[in-house]
Amino acid sequence: DDPPEGMEILATPEQLTDERQGRAMLERFLGQMEVDLRTVFVLHEFEELNMSEIADVLEIPRGTVASRLRRARQEFRERVVALQGPRKQR
């Protein structure tokens, strides 16, 4: 089940390609966001700061952080949905 200690698990070429494509897509999505939205999104979702910490770091009100995070998440979701293409009717 678990590999012996010290044994390194190597990714397959397909896994590496998928990971590289995913990273490129994420960078493209983030690059298309307004800087203010992207900053809050990255600090919360990737750096795992809470809203109070982000407010302190950026020296903005918590309400502004919450608003920007909500808008950034919505924009991110919309881009993912657009990438998936139209859904088929059931």
C-alpha positions as protocol buffer text, in pm:
chain_id: "A"
residue {
  index: 1
  type: ASP
  ca { x: 0 y: 0 z: 0 }
}
residue {
  index: 2
  type: ASP
  ca { x: 247 y: 264 z: 116 }
}
residue {
  index: 3
  type: PRO
  ca { x: 590 y: 265 z: -45 }
}
residue {
  index: 4
  type: PRO
  ca { x: 883 y: 192 z: 186 }
}
residue {
  index: 5
  type: GLU
  ca { x: 1041 y: 497 z: 346 }
}
residue {
  index: 6
  type: GLY
  ca { x: 1299 y: 661 z: 129 }
}
residue {
  index: 7
  type: MET
  ca { x: 1140 y: 533 z: -190 }
}
residue {
  index: 8
  type: GLU
  ca { x: 1046 y: 816 z: -420 }
}
residue {
  index: 9
  type: ILE
  ca { x: 724 y: 797 z: -622 }
}
residue {
  index: 10
  type: LEU
  ca { x: 773 y: 939 z: -969 }
}
residue {
  index: 11
  type: ALA
  ca { x: 491 y: 1087 z: -1172 }
}
residue {
  index: 12
  type: THR
  ca { x: 418 y: 951 z: -1516 }
}
residue {
  index: 13
  type: PRO
  ca { x: 478 y: 1172 z: -1819 }
}
residue {
  index: 14
  type: GLU
  ca { x: 100 y: 1203 z: -1858 }
}
residue {
  index: 15
  type: GLN
  ca { x: 61 y: 1320 z: -1498 }
}
residue {
  index: 16
  type: LEU
  ca { x: 340 y: 1574 z: -1543 }
}
residue {
  index: 17
  type: THR
  ca { x: 177 y: 1703 z: -1862 }
}
residue {
  index: 18
  type: ASP
  ca { x: -163 y: 1733 z: -1694 }
}
residue {
  index: 19
  type: GLU
  ca { x: -8 y: 1916 z: -1400 }
}
residue {
  index: 20
  type: ARG
  ca { x: 180 y: 2155 z: -1630 }
}
residue {
  index: 21
  type: GLN
  ca { x: -136 y: 2227 z: -1832 }
}
residue {
  index: 22
  type: GLY
  ca { x: -336 y: 2283 z: -1512 }
}
residue {
  index: 23
  type: ARG
  ca { x: -75 y: 2528 z: -1383 }
}
residue {
  index: 24
  type: ALA
  ca { x: -72 y: 2715 z: -1714 }
}
residue {
  index: 25
  type: MET
  ca { x: -452 y: 2738 z: -1711 }
}
residue {
  index: 26
  type: LEU
  ca { x: -452 y: 2866 z: -1353 }
}
residue {
  index: 27
  type: GLU
  ca { x: -190 y: 3128 z: -1440 }
}
residue {
  index: 28
  type: ARG
  ca { x: -399 y: 3237 z: -1740 }
}
residue {
  index: 29
  type: PHE
  ca { x: -716 y: 3267 z: -1527 }
}
residue {
  index: 30
  type: LEU
  ca { x: -535 y: 3462 z: -1257 }
}
residue {
  index: 31
  type: GLY
  ca { x: -364 y: 3683 z: -1515 }
}
residue {
  index: 32
  type: GLN
  ca { x: -703 y: 3787 z: -1651 }
}
residue {
  index: 33
  type: MET
  ca { x: -833 y: 3900 z: -1310 }
}
residue {
  index: 34
  type: GLU
  ca { x: -813 y: 4257 z: -1188 }
}
residue {
  index: 35
  type: VAL
  ca { x: -507 y: 4295 z: -964 }
}
residue {
  index: 36
  type: ASP
  ca { x: -715 y: 4380 z: -654 }
}
residue {
  index: 37
  type: LEU
  ca { x: -929 y: 4068 z: -695 }
}
residue {
  index: 38
  type: ARG
  ca { x: -637 y: 3843 z: -781 }
}
residue {
  index: 39
  type: THR
  ca { x: -438 y: 3958 z: -477 }
}
residue {
  index: 40
  type: VAL
  ca { x: -717 y: 3876 z: -232 }
}
residue {
  index: 41
  type: PHE
  ca { x: -798 y: 3548 z: -410 }
}
residue {
  index: 42
  type: VAL
  ca { x: -436 y: 3427 z: -402 }
}
residue {
  index: 43
  type: LEU
  ca { x: -381 y: 3532 z: -40 }
}
residue {
  index: 44
  type: HIS
  ca { x: -694 y: 3348 z: 71 }
}
residue {
  index: 45
  type: GLU
  ca { x: -704 y: 3040 z: -152 }
}
residue {
  index: 46
  type: PHE
  ca { x: -332 y: 2966 z: -189 }
}
residue {
  index: 47
  type: GLU
  ca { x: -156 y: 3141 z: 98 }
}
residue {
  index: 48
  type: GLU
  ca { x: -444 y: 3040 z: 330 }
}
residue {
  index: 49
  type: LEU
  ca { x: -471 y: 3376 z: 505 }
}
residue {
  index: 50
  type: ASN
  ca { x: -805 y: 3454 z: 666 }
}
residue {
  index: 51
  type: MET
  ca { x: -996 y: 3772 z: 589 }
}
residue {
  index: 52
  type: SER
  ca { x: -866 y: 3958 z: 894 }
}
residue {
  index: 53
  type: GLU
  ca { x: -507 y: 3875 z: 803 }
}
residue {
  index: 54
  type: ILE
  ca { x: -561 y: 3987 z: 443 }
}
residue {
  index: 55
  type: ALA
  ca { x: -722 y: 4311 z: 562 }
}
residue {
  index: 56
  type: ASP
  ca { x: -420 y: 4377 z: 784 }
}
residue {
  index: 57
  type: VAL
  ca { x: -166 y: 4295 z: 512 }
}
residue {
  index: 58
  type: LEU
  ca { x: -339 y: 4505 z: 246 }
}
residue {
  index: 59
  type: GLU
  ca { x: -452 y: 4773 z: 492 }
}
residue {
  index: 60
  type: ILE
  ca { x: -813 y: 4760 z: 371 }
}
residue {
  index: 61
  type: PRO
  ca { x: -1141 y: 4696 z: 556 }
}
residue {
  index: 62
  type: ARG
  ca { x: -1256 y: 4335 z: 609 }
}
residue {
  index: 63
  type: GLY
  ca { x: -1573 y: 4414 z: 415 }
}
residue {
  index: 64
  type: THR
  ca { x: -1362 y: 4509 z: 114 }
}
residue {
  index: 65
  type: VAL
  ca { x: -1170 y: 4183 z: 145 }
}
residue {
  index: 66
  type: ALA
  ca { x: -1497 y: 3987 z: 159 }
}
residue {
  index: 67
  type: SER
  ca { x: -1638 y: 4171 z: -142 }
}
residue {
  index: 68
  type: ARG
  ca { x: -1324 y: 4121 z: -351 }
}
residue {
  index: 69
  type: LEU
  ca { x: -1299 y: 3755 z: -255 }
}
residue {
  index: 70
  type: ARG
  ca { x: -1663 y: 3695 z: -349 }
}
residue {
  index: 71
  type: ARG
  ca { x: -1615 y: 3868 z: -686 }
}
residue {
  index: 72
  type: ALA
  ca { x: -1288 y: 3684 z: -754 }
}
residue {
  index: 73
  type: ARG
  ca { x: -1441 y: 3345 z: -674 }
}
residue {
  index: 74
  type: GLN
  ca { x: -1738 y: 3418 z: -900 }
}
residue {
  index: 75
  type: GLU
  ca { x: -1510 y: 3525 z: -1184 }
}
residue {
  index: 76
  type: PHE
  ca { x: -1294 y: 3215 z: -1136 }
}
residue {
  index: 77
  type: ARG
  ca { x: -1603 y: 2988 z: -1139 }
}
residue {
  index: 78
  type: GLU
  ca { x: -1732 y: 3154 z: -1456 }
}
residue {
  index: 79
  type: ARG
  ca { x: -1401 y: 3096 z: -1633 }
}
residue {
  index: 80
  type: VAL
  ca { x: -1397 y: 2729 z: -1531 }
}
residue {
  index: 81
  type: VAL
  ca { x: -1756 y: 2682 z: -1649 }
}
residue {
  index: 82
  type: ALA
  ca { x: -1677 y: 2856 z: -1980 }
}
residue {
  index: 83
  type: LEU
  ca { x: -1378 y: 2627 z: -2027 }
}
residue {
  index: 84
  type: GLN
  ca { x: -1596 y: 2319 z: -1974 }
}
residue {
  index: 85
  type: GLY
  ca { x: -1818 y: 2429 z: -2262 }
}
residue {
  index: 86
  type: PRO
  ca { x: -2195 y: 2406 z: -2295 }
}
residue {
  index: 87
  type: ARG
  ca { x: -2364 y: 2136 z: -2094 }
}
residue {
  index: 88
  type: LYS
  ca { x: -2586 y: 1888 z: -2271 }
}
residue {
  index: 89
  type: GLN
  ca { x: -2957 y: 1892 z: -2200 }
}
residue {
  index: 90
  type: ARG
  ca { x: -3082 y: 1589 z: -2007 }
}
